[in-house]
């Protein structure tokens, strides 16, 4: 799932003004998502098309160590006539030293190194483009997979942590109208190893000093890149194990540094709560009322705000992890003080201290409905939540000068390549 920071559009058409459905002050302006075609739409009549169908993959990705648990890796080596116990060493090279280069594995017999790596460490993703921002503290990658499909990841260095935002799908079927990825539709799910390879590259780059500020340890992974992770549930849960399980099974990251973000697939939130993986759940809410959220997050037509917050609260009770509520502040659409109060009331009604709200400021985009709130309006929104006892932290947005919203880099590169072919 993406961080849902709406992209720049440069659209200049006038925005129709409607009145808010409930709770507004008289004369308050209410902009709705349907006041403008979805991002990237080719027709003015286009409407978001929610889809849960996962198209079949065009050919299977080569078998990779990160797709398998340790027993599966041993069995795979044995099946290929290689000693199964080498799976342990191979896994430690991969998860601890972040390498798939046979030449670096000097503790393996010279005559077997190449074959062992060929069996379980094929190349799954290669870099198409890397863009730097924020003085070199942010790097956005565009990756190409074995079948030519492209996905993005973003590596960000903060004072106290280094975080990777990964993609879990190529494209997305959730059709959020502000999101470039959502308008592409879903191409396919990523395999567990295709997700984990994004992490392995980032861990290596960080350790080698690829980010400004010198070598760093990758500490956090957030599933907020391309795709809705819950739609690719099985691969994502296996990826969570590779992230959290200690070497040689996985990277051994702290579960509290791993976040799965969702637009609200309620049954799968409940299923994740039962997996015994105490990762953080982030809910991309963006509106506390169904009338607005039905248009802003199309999956709300299936699971309403109340059901979603009930599931999120149950997730907190099952895992002990405070839930993050993501809320992109969009001018005159969802940034009204009464909506902040409604959100606080909905959260407080279910208990105190179980959720943390992250308002996300957008870029200023004159002429588009997807633009930032006035500074005073943002302050009032945040103050309203805090006065109601809700822990609230305005999110630091990164990579805003490198098309930071999910899907924008992939779309931009595709357009450049098409232009070259013309
Ligand atoms: S369309 Fe998909 S990738 Fe984009 S914001 Fe919605 S869930 Fe996230």
Boltz pocket constraint, residues with backbone or C-beta under 6 A from the ligand:
constraints:
  - pocket:
      binder: B
      contacts: [[A, 1], [A, 2], [A, 3], [A, 4], [A, 171], [A, 172], [A, 173], [A, 174], [A, 175], [A, 176], [A, 179], [A, 180], [A, 181], [A, 182], [A, 183], [A, 225], [A, 226], [A, 227], [A, 228], [A, 263], [A, 406]]
      max_distance: 6.0
